[in-house]
Amino acid sequence: MNHRPPGGLSPLARQPYPPGHDVRADNGSRPEAGNYAGAYGRLCDRAHDTMPQEDFVRIQSAQLKISSYEITGVNVSNHNGRVTGTVQVETVQAVTGARFTQGVALVKENGDWRVCQ
């Protein structure tokens, strides 16, 4: 994976969208909206097993805010029926204007894409 914004998960971990998803449809869950509890519900089962929702919300609430992001690449694969993807995301931090690019791992669970890193 590429560079991760200091101190936290990617914006897609806070905003887990499937490859090619139209983010305008989920405005209330976007990182800028601060709906970290809603974003937690869209993480994969493995992420839920390693971090309680309260910890996720506390950690994400303390991170530098993201002013914008752009999905710059998508890769989807199917290996013996297990569908996974990687999304390349470029983010801009609101306060500093710093730009970061990283790959975000996704898995398809019960028909829905989930961030799982």
C-alpha positions as CSV (number, residue, x, y, z in Angstrom):
1,M,0.0,0.0,0.0
2,N,1.0,3.6,-0.5
3,H,1.2,6.3,2.1
4,R,-1.3,6.4,4.8
5,P,-2.4,9.7,6.4
6,P,-0.6,10.1,9.8
7,G,-2.4,8.6,12.8
8,G,-5.3,6.8,11.2
9,L,-7.2,4.8,8.8
10,S,-7.9,5.9,5.3
11,P,-10.9,8.0,4.4
12,L,-12.4,4.9,2.9
13,A,-12.1,3.1,6.2
14,R,-14.3,5.9,7.5
15,Q,-16.2,5.9,4.2
16,P,-16.1,2.4,2.8
17,Y,-17.5,2.5,-0.8
18,P,-17.4,-0.2,-3.4
19,P,-15.4,0.2,-6.5
20,G,-17.2,2.6,-8.9
21,H,-19.8,3.6,-6.3
22,D,-21.4,7.0,-6.7
23,V,-20.5,8.6,-3.4
24,R,-23.2,11.3,-3.8
25,A,-25.8,8.7,-2.9
26,D,-24.4,8.3,0.7
27,N,-23.6,11.9,1.6
28,G,-24.6,11.4,5.3
29,S,-21.9,8.8,5.8
30,R,-19.0,10.7,4.2
31,P,-16.0,11.4,6.4
32,E,-16.7,15.1,6.1
33,A,-20.1,14.5,7.8
34,G,-18.5,12.9,10.8
35,N,-20.7,9.8,10.8
36,Y,-18.1,7.4,12.1
37,A,-20.6,5.1,13.8
38,G,-22.3,4.7,10.5
39,A,-18.9,4.1,8.8
40,Y,-18.0,1.5,11.4
41,G,-21.1,-0.5,10.4
42,R,-19.7,-0.7,6.9
43,L,-16.4,-2.2,7.8
44,C,-15.7,-5.9,7.3
45,D,-16.3,-8.5,10.0
46,R,-12.5,-8.9,10.6
47,A,-12.3,-5.2,11.4
48,H,-15.2,-5.5,13.8
49,D,-13.4,-8.4,15.6
50,T,-10.3,-6.3,16.2
51,M,-11.8,-2.9,17.2
52,P,-15.0,-2.1,19.1
53,Q,-17.2,0.7,17.7
54,E,-16.5,3.0,20.6
55,D,-12.7,2.8,19.9
56,F,-13.2,3.3,16.2
57,V,-15.4,6.4,16.7
58,R,-13.0,7.9,19.3
59,I,-9.9,7.4,17.1
60,Q,-11.5,8.6,13.9
61,S,-13.0,11.7,15.6
62,A,-9.5,12.7,16.7
63,Q,-7.9,12.5,13.2
64,L,-7.2,15.4,11.0
65,K,-10.3,16.0,8.8
66,I,-10.2,15.2,5.1
67,S,-11.4,18.0,2.9
68,S,-11.6,16.0,-0.3
69,Y,-10.7,12.7,-1.8
70,E,-10.6,11.1,-5.3
71,I,-10.7,7.5,-6.3
72,T,-7.8,7.2,-8.8
73,G,-7.8,3.5,-9.4
74,V,-9.8,0.3,-8.9
75,N,-8.8,-3.4,-9.1
76,V,-11.3,-6.2,-8.5
77,S,-10.4,-9.9,-8.4
78,N,-12.3,-13.2,-7.8
79,H,-10.2,-16.0,-6.4
80,N,-12.2,-19.2,-5.9
81,G,-15.4,-17.2,-5.2
82,R,-13.8,-14.8,-2.8
83,V,-14.2,-11.3,-4.3
84,T,-11.8,-8.7,-3.2
85,G,-10.7,-5.3,-4.4
86,T,-8.2,-2.5,-4.0
87,V,-9.1,1.1,-4.4
88,Q,-6.4,3.8,-4.9
89,V,-7.5,7.0,-3.1
90,E,-5.9,10.4,-3.1
91,T,-6.9,12.5,0.0
92,V,-6.4,16.1,1.0
93,Q,-6.2,17.0,4.7
94,A,-8.4,20.0,5.5
95,V,-6.1,21.9,7.8
96,T,-2.7,21.2,6.2
97,G,-3.6,20.7,2.6
98,A,-1.3,17.7,2.6
99,R,-2.0,15.1,-0.1
100,F,-1.7,11.4,0.5
101,T,-2.3,8.4,-1.8
102,Q,-3.0,4.9,-0.5
103,G,-4.5,1.6,-1.5
104,V,-7.5,0.5,0.5
105,A,-8.4,-3.2,0.7
106,L,-12.0,-4.2,0.2
107,V,-13.8,-7.5,0.5
108,K,-17.3,-8.5,-0.6
109,E,-19.3,-9.8,2.4
110,N,-22.9,-10.9,2.0
111,G,-23.1,-9.0,-1.3
112,D,-21.8,-5.7,0.1
113,W,-18.4,-4.2,-0.3
114,R,-16.6,-3.6,3.1
115,V,-13.3,-1.9,3.9
116,C,-11.0,-4.5,5.4
117,Q,-7.5,-3.5,6.3
